[in-house]
Amino acid sequence: MSDIYISKEHFTHTPDCTGRPDKERRVYELLERLDIPFEGVDHEVAPTIEACRGIEEELGIMPCKNLFLRNRQKTMFYLLLMPGDKKFLTKDLSHQLGISRLSFAEPEYMEQYLDITPGSVSVMGLMNDTEGNVNLVIDGDILRSEYIGCHPCMNTASLKIKTRDILEKFLPYIGHTWTAVEL
């Protein structure tokens, strides 16, 4: 079990948003508007997959590893969703996307396009990318999973949402498509 504090009180609808950051409140409001059910838990800052082990035990799902990447020219940006325990090799993804070189994007691009800070990267941040600057890439293991684990744009809470709802309700509503890869 992780050594971070995890609230034992699950929430299955919009929690009390008193004191929560606006970006987190907006996630709950959108999920409610789209009639997307979710289960969630509050916890201390969980910026890494290792810190999320306790969250996995509590929610029954490990939050995705979310990597924010860019091309060499800093003109194309990618959000990669993959299982937390899977090793990431840049060359494998670069090859599948037909890009010569991918690197981790700088935090200022993450904030500019997704309104998210390092450690809080999540598919939910795409709701802030209204101009479609970020390309979503999803590993096949995530696509084959019944649920996606993600942060609501803050790494002090984690959500469990049906993958189907992300793909069929959330992404179409915010105008984002996705590319499947096998890593």
PyMOL commands that set and color helices and strands:
alter all, ss='L'
color gray80, all
select helices_A, chain A and resi 22-33+50-59+90-97+107-114+123-128+140-143+163-174
alter helices_A, ss='H'
color red, helices_A
select strands_A, chain A and resi 38-42+65-71+77-82+102-104+134-139+147-150+157-162+178-181
alter strands_A, ss='S'
color yellow, strands_A
deselect
rebuild
show_as cartoon
